[in-house]
Amino acid sequence: MGISLLHEVFEMGVSSNASDWHLKEDCPINLRIEGKLVETDFVPDREMISKVIEQMANEDQLKRFNESGDLDLSYVEENIGRFRV
């Protein structure tokens, strides 16, 4: 694994006890904290989201994602924790 492009966002969420991270192209990333969505200043574009997916997924997962638009995997961010994507 290693450090992803979203390392700071993962770190911010963990330190805030976020239960979920909501990512959408060209929209601020939202963290679910104590049941409420909290908007961050971080706005990923299409290229960044594509790079993040490529970092997290293996070849088979990328193939399934490209065919279906769905992605279900576990990801470990170095020095932060394990995430369900």
N, C-alpha and C positions, 0 to 999 in steps of 0.2 A: 504494500500500500504506500502511503506517503502523505505528502501535504498537497491538498488540492487547491484549485483556484478559489474555492469557497472557504478556505481555512479560517479566515477572520470571522466569517458569518457563522460557521459551526462553533467557533470559540465563544462568540458573543451569545449565541443561543444557549449553549451549555452553562455559561456563567449566569444567565438570566433564568435558568430552569425551564427553558422552552421545551414543549412536548412535540412540536411540529415546526417545520420550516416550509413555507409556501413559496415556490418559485414559479414565475411566469415571465416569459419574454417581454422585455421593455416595461416591466412593472416593478415597483419596489418589492424586495423580499419581505414577507411578513413572517413573524414568529408568533406562535401560539403560546402565550404565557398566562397561566392561571385561567385558561379558558377564553382569553381575549386575544384577538389578532393585534399585534403591535408592528407597525410599519418601520422598516429600517431605511437607511439612506442609500442602500446598495441596490442598483438597478442593472441586472444582467441583460445583455442583448442576446440575439440568436446565436451569434458566434461563440460567446462565452458559455452559454448553456450547452451547445454542441460539444465544446471542449471538455466541460465538466463530465458529461455523459461518457465521452470517450475515455476519460481518466478512470471512471468508476466501473465501467462495464467491461466484461471480457468479450472476446470475438463472437461467441454464440449469443450472448445477451444483446450485443449491438445488432446482430442480424435479426433477432426477434423484435427488437425495438424498431428497426427500420421497416420491418414487414407489418407490424401491428400498431406501432405508436405507443405501446405499453412497455414499462420497464419495472421489474420487481427484483431487487437484489439487496444484499447486505454490503455495507461499505464501512471500512475502518479508517478514520482520519487520525493520523499519527499524533500522539500526545493529547488527543481530544476524546475520542470514544468511537463507539460503533453506532451506525445509523441504518435505518431501513429506507430504501429508495424506491 
